[in-house]
């Protein structure tokens, strides 16, 4: 199977291409620089130079593949405009195919908003942050297009052997600083380890009959305070925290920064019931991140 990936050098994409290459897929990745070219080549991926914001330059080639996987995002004020242009161009290009294009598109857990003591499933309503309102209409467009066979994956908060969503806490520990907490240490995060997430994408490639929304999480909701406690214990440090307000974070980083402050739980029962996917790491403390030298 020949796969075209957008965002192959990012946190999710790096783990994903390793999984795809290991499974024997021929992978081509969109690349915007010589540096990105080299990263992709080192992972066994063929780079194709192009700009995410100018898909008309590469979309016709992308839809000649067996599947396209979109795991890219700019996380800035242009992301809605870029995504709208990209998805519209892909649908138009796919209309020239004799069969629908398989598209795996990445949404996110933040689209469910704060769930509190409820656990979000694919039947739960979307209550997205204002920064991601645009994504709901875009996903409807993709899922309803007759030219696509589309799955929208909603990953939990992603960690990996280098940190991922835990990176800031790890840096605080290494530098001996107080742990910087966004919002509250009682906030719950659904979690998934990067290689587990990569296997979910691959499983959905192997099930072309499936479409619609799929959540991907290995732990429904873990308190930020418990994550910090585990990291502090590993580094032999006291659990000293510096709490930052949502208003302060949004002012510094933009409206997307509200995301990590959302108290949220999410289930991936649908994915596990319809595919052979299961998470290897059902407790973040058993992952490679916590079993490597400090």
C-alpha positions in Angstrom: 0.0 0.0 0.0 1.2 3.5 -0.9 0.6 6.2 1.7 1.0 10.0 1.5 1.4 11.7 4.8 1.0 15.4 5.8 2.9 16.3 9.0 5.3 13.4 8.9 8.0 15.2 10.9 5.8 16.2 13.8 5.3 14.5 17.1 2.4 12.3 15.9 3.8 11.9 12.4 7.2 10.7 13.4 5.8 7.8 15.3 3.3 7.1 12.6 5.8 6.8 9.7 7.9 4.4 11.8 4.9 2.2 12.2 3.9 2.4 8.6 7.4 1.7 7.4 7.7 -1.3 9.8 4.5 -2.7 8.3 6.0 -2.5 4.9 4.0 0.4 3.5 5.6 2.7 0.9 5.4 6.1 2.5 5.8 9.6 0.9 5.8 12.7 3.0 5.1 16.3 2.3 8.2 18.3 3.0 8.8 22.0 3.2 12.6 22.1 3.6 15.9 20.3 3.1 15.9 19.6 6.9 12.5 18.0 6.7 13.7 16.0 3.6 16.6 14.5 5.6 14.4 13.6 8.6 12.0 11.8 6.3 14.7 10.0 4.3 16.3 8.8 7.6 13.0 7.2 8.5 12.7 5.5 5.2 10.2 7.9 3.7 10.3 9.6 0.3 10.0 13.3 0.6 7.9 15.4 -1.8 8.6 19.1 -1.5 5.5 21.2 -1.1 3.7 23.8 1.1 0.7 22.7 3.3 -0.8 26.1 2.5 -0.6 25.6 -1.2 -2.0 22.2 -1.9 -2.8 22.9 -5.5 0.9 22.3 -6.2 0.8 18.6 -4.9 -2.8 17.5 -4.4 -3.2 15.8 -7.8 -0.2 13.7 -7.0 -1.3 13.0 -3.4 -4.7 11.5 -4.5 -2.9 9.0 -6.7 -1.8 7.2 -3.5 -3.9 4.4 -1.9 -4.4 6.6 1.2 -3.7 10.1 2.5 -3.0 10.7 6.3 -3.3 14.2 7.6 -1.6 14.8 10.9 -0.4 18.4 10.3 -1.4 21.6 12.0 0.1 25.0 12.2 -1.4 26.0 15.7 -1.6 29.6 14.7 -4.1 32.1 13.4 -3.8 30.7 9.9 -4.8 27.1 10.7 -8.5 27.4 9.8 -7.8 29.1 6.5 -5.1 26.6 5.6 -7.2 23.6 6.5 -10.2 24.8 4.5 -8.1 25.4 1.4 -6.3 22.0 1.8 -9.4 19.9 2.3 -11.4 21.6 -0.5 -8.5 21.1 -2.9 -8.1 17.4 -1.9 -11.8 16.7 -2.4 -11.6 18.4 -5.8 -8.5 16.3 -6.8 -10.1 13.1 -5.5 -13.1 13.6 -7.7 -11.0 12.6 -10.6 -10.4 9.2 -9.1 -12.3 6.1 -10.2 -12.8 5.1 -6.5 -13.0 7.2 -3.3 -9.7 8.2 -1.7 -9.0 6.8 1.7 -8.4 9.7 4.0 -7.4 9.5 7.7 -7.8 13.0 9.2 -6.8 14.1 12.6 -9.3 16.0 14.9 -8.6 16.0 18.6 -9.9 15.4 22.1 -10.3 19.1 22.7 -13.3 19.1 20.3 -15.4 17.5 23.0 -14.7 20.4 25.4 -14.7 19.9 29.2 -16.5 16.6 30.1 -15.9 16.6 33.9 -17.0 13.2 35.3 -18.6 12.1 32.0 -16.5 10.1 29.6 -16.7 11.3 26.0 -17.5 8.7 23.3 -18.0 9.2 19.6 -21.7 9.8 20.3 -20.9 12.7 22.6 -21.7 16.2 21.2 -18.8 18.4 20.1 -18.3 21.5 22.3 -15.0 22.8 20.9 -12.8 25.6 22.0 -13.4 28.7 20.0 -10.0 28.3 18.4 -11.2 25.0 16.8 -14.8 25.8 16.0 -13.9 25.7 12.3 -12.9 22.0 12.5 -16.5 20.8 13.0 -17.8 22.0 9.7 -14.6 20.8 8.0 -15.0 17.3 9.3 -18.7 17.1 8.2 -17.6 18.1 4.7 -14.9 15.4 4.6 -17.2 12.7 6.0 -20.0 13.5 3.6 -17.9 13.7 0.4 -18.7 10.9 -2.1 -15.1 11.2 -3.3 -13.6 10.2 0.1 -13.6 7.2 2.4 -12.9 9.2 5.5 -12.0 8.5 9.1 -11.6 11.3 11.6 -9.3 10.2 14.5 -9.4 12.1 17.8 -6.2 11.4 19.7 -5.9 11.9 23.4 -3.0 13.9 24.8 0.0 12.3 23.3 3.2 11.4 25.1 6.3 9.6 23.9 9.8 8.4 24.9 11.0 12.0 24.7 8.1 13.6 26.6 5.4 14.8 24.2 2.7 16.4 26.3 4.9 15.8 29.4 7.9 17.6 28.0 7.3 20.8 30.0 7.0 18.9 33.2 10.2 17.0 32.4 12.1 20.2 31.7 10.9 21.6 35.0 12.3 18.6 36.8 15.6 18.5 35.0 16.1 22.2 35.8 15.0 21.8 39.4 12.2 24.3 38.9 8.6 24.2 40.2 6.3 22.3 37.9 4.3 24.7 35.7 0.7 23.7 35.7 -1.8 25.2 33.2 -5.1 25.8 35.0 -5.3 23.2 37.8 -3.5 20.1 39.0 -7.0 18.5 39.3 -7.5 18.7 35.5 -7.9 15.3 33.9 -6.2 14.5 30.6 -7.0 11.5 28.5 -3.7 10.0 27.5 -2.2 7.9 24.7 1.4 6.8 24.0 2.6 7.8 20.6 3.4 4.3 19.3 -0.1 3.1 20.4 -1.6 6.0 18.5 0.4 5.1 15.4 -0.9 1.6 15.5 -4.5 3.0 15.6 -3.9 4.9 12.4 -2.4 1.7 10.8 -5.4 -0.4 12.0 -7.8 2.0 10.4 -5.8 1.7 7.1 -6.3 -2.0 7.4 -10.1 -1.6 7.8 -11.2 0.4 4.7 -14.8 -0.5 5.4 -14.8 1.8 8.5 -15.5 5.5 8.4 -16.7 8.2 10.8 -15.2 9.3 14.1 -12.8 7.3 16.2 -11.4 8.3 19.6 -7.9 7.0 20.5 -7.0 6.9 24.1 -5.3 4.4 26.5 -6.3 6.1 29.7 -9.6 7.8 29.9 -8.5 10.6 32.2 -5.5 11.1 34.5 -5.1 14.1 36.8 -2.3 16.4 36.0 -1.3 16.3 39.6 -0.8 12.6 39.4 1.4 13.0 36.4 3.5 15.5 38.2 3.7 13.3 41.3 5.1 10.4 39.1 7.7 12.7 37.5 8.7 14.3 40.8 9.1 10.9 42.4 11.2 9.7 39.5 13.5 12.7 39.8 13.6 12.6 43.6 12.0 16.1 43.8 9.3 17.7 45.9 5.9 18.2 44.2 6.1 22.0 44.1 3.8 23.7 41.5 3.4 27.0 39.9 -0.2 27.5 38.7 -0.8 29.6 35.6 -4.3 31.0 34.8 -6.1 30.4 31.5 -6.2 34.2 30.9 -2.4 34.4 31.2 -1.8 31.4 29.0 -4.1 32.7 26.2 -2.4 36.0 26.3 1.0 34.5 25.8 0.3 31.6 23.5 -3.1 32.3 21.8 -6.6 30.9 22.2 -5.5 27.3 21.6 -3.7 27.3 25.0 -7.0 26.8 26.8 -6.9 23.2 25.6 -4.6 21.7 28.3 -6.7 23.4 31.0 -9.8 21.4 30.0 -11.0 18.8 32.5 -11.7 15.9 30.3 -12.2 12.1 29.9 -12.5 10.1 26.7 -13.0 6.5 25.7 -11.7 4.5 22.8 -14.1 1.5 23.2 -15.4 1.9 19.7 -12.0 1.5 18.1 -11.2 -1.5 20.2 -14.5 -3.2 19.4 -14.3 -2.7 15.6 -10.5 -3.3 15.0 -7.7 -5.4 16.5 -6.2 -2.3 18.2 -5.4 -2.3 21.9 -3.0 0.0 23.8 0.2 -1.5 25.0 0.6 1.2 27.6 -2.5 1.4 29.8 -0.5 3.3 32.5 1.9 6.1 31.5 4.3 5.1 34.2 5.0 1.7 32.4 5.9 3.4 29.1 9.5 3.8 27.7 9.5 7.4 29.0 9.6 6.1 32.6 12.0 3.2 31.8 14.9 5.0 30.4 17.9 6.7 32.1 17.2 10.2 33.5 
